[in-house]
Every structure is written in C-alpha cells, then in structure tokens.
C-alpha cells in the first residue's frame, strides 16, 4: 500500500468516526478543504461514493459503511499496538474520545484537564458533552460517563463519584412571594423549571421518596430546558422551583444562601457517575491514564 493510500483511508475513518469534516480535519491537522480533496481522491480511486454529505451532517454510504466495517478494526489494532509499545516505554499518546454527561464534564473533567495534560502532553482528549445517552460503540467513542443506573450490562464500569443527591431549590425571593411547598403534591400550585429529556423530548417527571412512599410529579412553569445552567439560573432569578443534582453547583449556592432547599425530606439520590467502556475492548494505556486522573490517583494526586 502506498503512503497516500494509507493517508486517504485514515482520513476516511476519521470523518466517519467524528461525523464531521471540520472535526476530522482538526484531528488530522488538515484544512477542511484538504481533507475534502483527500476523500474525493479516495472515492475516485475506488470508484464509489463513500460519504453522503449535507450542509449539516456527513454519514457513510452503503459502500462507505462496508469499507469502514472492514478497515476500522485494523486501524484500532494498529492504534492499540502503538499504545502498548508506548506503555512499555512509559509514554502515553494518541487520541481518547469520551462521551459524557454535562454534570461530569463540569464537575469532574474540566477541573482536571490541566493536570492531565501536564502529565500526558501527547494525548488528545476529544470530549463530547451529551445528555442523550448516545451508544458509545455506535458513536465510536472509547468510553462514556453516565449515572450508574443507565449503564448497559455488557460494559466495564468504574465508579467516579458517590451517589448523587437530587434537591428541589428556589430563591429566597421566590419563596417569599409564593410560599414554600410542604409536599410534592403542592408543586402543582407553583411555577417549576421543567427538564426536557434529550433522548425522547419528554418532560422529566420529578421523583420523590419519603419513608418508602414514592411519588412522580409532572410539574409546570414558564421555563423548559435541557441544560442545568439554564435551570439553575432561572431558579436564581426567582422564576420557579428547580430540581437538580446537588453536586452540580447547587450545593455551593445553597451554602451561600442564594438558593434554599425545599421538600428536603422527600429528596432522592441516584447512583453515582461511572466511566464505562465495552468489556470486549482492550483498555488502552491512555484510557487507564485518564481514569487515574479522574480518580486523583498517582501521578495526579499531588498536582
């Protein structure tokens, strides 16, 4: 195989796995126009269209999917081989693709990015924030981060946090104007910040539990969002009661008195955040290094 043939196939795999010419070009260190030319050369050499492109998306054609399924495992094997040799020499390098919930990106990954790159400057972290429970295998990610109860059974899971407490909160101003609910049923008399589930667009029904009595409440209000920052901001500005993970910045606001917890005796907890990856996949050294960083293990514990 000529070097140009290998480069064309590598470019093709990068586009399919990142579902974007721009992201693939950035990963490969090419301009988007150069990458497009490379793909056209590959399609011309093979004599078939490999990618279907629109202004918003790119996906493999039937021929492209067939080619990808044959060559992608070979590229992964080469990547693993290089990683194993690098591991043996104490070097960790390569690209690590992570699909993660927003709460994990904000509270676990972001505060540790600098220390990770201080120890492993040759690793490229490709982090996609996604609250819609994307299939990491279909999305060609190395690992994902989710709440424990949402993991598939055929995954290897590494716990990153203790269980997560959920809290209903409102601003002191809102409670002064509208009163404090004493039970979940009273939420129907209040304005609430609704949470839209990204996987299917439904509204999340707020879940409560008190001494074994479980309730689900469909709330209403003037704000609907699928992003925690918007929901918390709405609560801070007195627009209603919000229901969020305490760990996701809410605990600090409660301590500062900018938010007040309501229905504390009804609050529930969720399984903690877990990093997970396919059980059949050899765990590369760079994924192990990333896990060590998230758990503050050596050599990150003193940074």
C-alpha positions, 0 to 999 in steps of 0.5 A: 500500500502506498503512503497516500493510500494509507493517508486517504483511508485514515482520513476516511475513518476519521470523518466517519468516526467524528461525523464531521469534516471540520472535526476530522480535519482538526484531528488530522491537522488538515484544512477542511478543504484538504481533507475534502480533496483527500476523500474525493481522491479516495472515492475516485480511486475506488470508484464509489461514493463513500460519504453522503454529505449535507450542509449539516451532517456527513454519514457513510454510504452503503459502500462507505459503511462496508469499507469502514466495517472492514478497515476500522478494526485494523486501524484500532489494532494498529492504534492499540499496538502503538499504545502498548509499545508506548506503555512499555516505554512509559509514554502515553499518546494518541487520541481518547474520545469520551462521551459524557454527561454535562454534570461530569464534564463540569464537575469532574473533567474540566477541573482536571484537564490541566493536570492531565495534560501536564502529565500526558502532553501527547494525548488528545482528549476529544470530549463530547458533552451529551445528555442523550445517552448516545451508544458509545460503540455506535458513536465510536467513542472509547468510553462514556460517563453516565449515572450508574443506573443507565449503564448497559450490562455488557460494559466495564464500569468504574465508579467516579463519584458517590451517589448523587443527591437530587434537591428541589431549590428556589430563591429566597425571593421566590419563596417569599412571594409564593410560599414554600411547598410542604409536599410534592403534591403542592408543586402543582400550585407553583411555577417549576423549571421543567427538564426536557429529556434529550433522548425522547423530548419528554418532560422529566417527571420529578421523583420523590421518596419519603419513608418508602412512599414514592411519588412522580410529579409532572410539574409546570412553569414558564421555563423548559430546558435541557441544560442545568445552567439554564435551570439553575439560573432561572431558579436564581432569578426567582422564576420557579422551583428547580430540581437538580443534582446537588453536586452540580453547583447547587450545593455551593449556592445553597451554602451561600444562601442564594438558593434554599432547599425545599421538600428536603425530606422527600429528596432522592439520590441516584447512583453515582457517575461511572466511566464505562467502556465495552468489556470486549475492548482492550483498555488502552494505556491512555484510557487507564491514564485518564481514569487515574486522573479522574480518580486523583490517583498517582501521578495526579494526586499531588498536582 
